Amino acid sequence: MSKNYLIVGGGSGIGKVISDKLSEAGNHVWALSRNIEEANLSNNVKAFKYDVLEDDELPELPEELHGLIYCPGSINLKPFERISLDAFREELEINYIGAVKVIQKAMPRLKKTKGASVLLFSTVAVQNGLPFHTSIAGAKGAIEGLTRSLAAEYAPKVRVNAVAPSLTDTPMANALLSSDKKREANAERHPLKKVGTPEDIAEMGLFLLSEKADWITGQIFKVDGGMSALR
């Protein structure tokens, strides 16, 4: 049976991989992105331009949603004293407030569907203290709290989980992977000696959205090349 999925940030990186794979499996996908015109999505994905910082209303959606995936994120790695308050606020708006806004609007549709699931994204920097990550770790720390609180509030009707990746080869990480030297140095930081791919992260997300994960909620899954657990 085909299902209905809303993906915010579905135009590139991890969101695009999830969007394409869900669509290829025969599901109906609504993909939102501020750069959606640049996305090369599967033919049967319904694509909409949407900016979480500026747009409030979602496009017309089906009455029932089986899953919501919120992918927008940011990487603003600077010394703490050089990060402006406005930059902290913007990271919260993109990563946390945007998620809250979308979930509130989509939740009535999710509650109508048996086995509905929400998928959010954190970062390895929340549980691991990493220098220059104060703004993103704070914003994604809020996402981890939101994940557990929503999971408690909406159980057993809607499951809510998050994936916490380490550095992943997406357009957002281009500046950190812009040369062979940078790529090699970042790969070396991980016990598995490689940088993550969008597919690495998407596969965990697809599992959490599926019926195979129907006894899992309120969890933060670390997909990080072993960084959070191994030395």
C-alpha positions, -999 to +999 in steps of 0.1 A: +000+000+000+014+034-010+018+060+018+020+098+020+052+115+032+061+152+037+098+160+035+110+195+044+144+200+030+138+173+004+157+190-025+193+180-017+215+158+005+199+134+029+164+147+023+167+141-014+179+106-010+150+098+014+125+115-010+138+095-040+138+062-022+103+066-008+090+076-042+108+047-060+091+024-035+057+036-048+048+062-021+034+097-026+060+123-016+056+160-011+091+175-011+097+211+001+129+231-003+140+267-007+161+256-037+136+231-051+140+243-087+176+230-086+166+196-073+165+166-097+138+146-079+120+115-090+093+122-115+063+114-092+076+136-063+054+167-058+079+195-054+073+229-037+094+259-030+095+265+008+118+285+031+114+277+068+127+312+077+100+330+056+071+308+048+044+298+073+018+279+053+024+245+039+012+235+005-020+216+001-015+182+015-036+150+018-058+145+047-036+117+061+002+117+064+021+085+072+054+103+078+070+137+083+107+142+077+124+175+087+159+179+072+168+216+072+200+223+090+231+245+092+268+244+098+282+276+114+315+266+130+332+295+147+348+304+180+321+311+206+331+347+211+328+354+174+293+341+169+267+369+170+234+366+189+216+369+155+236+339+143+225+319+173+189+329+167+190+320+130+204+285+138+175+280+163+150+293+137+163+269+110+169+238+131+143+240+159+116+266+154+112+256+118+106+220+129+081+230+156+062+251+130+060+223+105+051+196+130+023+217+145+008+221+111+012+185+101+003+167+133-035+166+127-028+147+095-003+124+112-028+116+140-053+103+115-030+076+102-021+044+119+016+040+125+026+075+116+062+086+122+082+118+125+119+118+117+142+147+129+179+152+126+204+161+154+242+160+153+270+141+170+281+174+185+252+174+210+264+144+230+301+149+221+318+182+231+333+196+199+350+229+197+334+257+175+300+239+176+282+259+202+255+273+180+246+242+161+250+219+192+226+242+211+200+242+183+202+204+177+202+198+215+167+214+214+158+190+186+168+160+208+146+174+236+117+179+212+121+144+199+117+128+233+089+152+245+068+147+213+073+109+215+059+109+250+030+132+242+019+114+210+025+078+219+010+054+209-004+072+179+027+089+164+063+077+167+090+104+169+127+096+164+159+114+154+192+106+137+224+122+149+250+121+121+286+131+121+301+150+091+282+139+059+291+146+023+262+169+015+261+204-001+259+219+033+293+205+042+310+216+009+333+241+027+346+214+051+352+189+023+364+213-004+399+197-010+414+162-008+434+173+022+403+184+041+384+153+031+413+130+043+416+149+076+379+147+083+378+110+074+407+103+097+388+117+127+363+089+125+371+053+137+357+040+104+381+063+085+356+078+061+332+107+058+295+097+059+274+097+027+238+109+024+228+072+018+244+062+051+221+085+070+191+080+048+190+043+053+186+047+091+159+073+085+140+050+061+142+022+087+128+045+114+099+056+091+090+020+083+068-006+100+100-025+109+106+002+136+070+002+150+083-005+185+108+024+185+101+059+196+117+088+215+152+076+204+183+094+190+202+071+167+239+079+162+251+073+127+286+088+129+313+064+118+319+054+154+329+089+166+305+090+196+314+056+210+350+047+200+384+062+207 
